Amino acid sequence: MSNLTLTKIHFRNNRWKGRIQDSDNTGMRPDIRVTYLDQPVDSVDLQESDGMGTWDLLIPIPPHAVADGVHTFLIIDGTDDTKLGDFTLLAGEAITDDLRAEVELLRAELDMLKRAFRRHCLETM
């Protein structure tokens, strides 16, 4: 189990930024790997931050990852292959339609549950 924790800072300008904190405060540079489609992402930047045991992680998004579909990036502690986190890019019309359909389904199920709950409340009064 990794002693590192990852916190997202932001995702903008084609770069994902996060902060890694070493709970052991060893001060040693962590071995961080980022993969996309099971391949390493190039130009990942890890810089020491404000305090000891704190590092800023900057992940550039490869141009070929900005495309239709679902694209997931994994952030891994290389010392023990523990997944520290991930982020996903969604794009394209098919995804939009799927997401809208899922939201509509969730709304319909929520309406059904609200009606059943109201009916239950009336029956138990």
Sequence and secondary structure as in RCSB ss.txt:
>XXXX:A:sequence
MSNLTLTKIHFRNNRWKGRIQDSDNTGMRPDIRVTYLDQPVDSVDLQESDGMGTWDLLIPIPPHAVADGVHTFLI
IDGTDDTKLGDFTLLAGEAITDDLRAEVELLRAELDMLKRAFRRHCLETM
>XXXX:A:secstr
  SEEEEEEEEETTEEEEEEEETT       EEEEETTEE TT EEEE SSTTEEEEEEE  GGGSSSEEEEEEE
EETTTTEEEEEEEEEESHHHHHHHHHHHHHHHHHHHHHHHHHHHHHHHH 
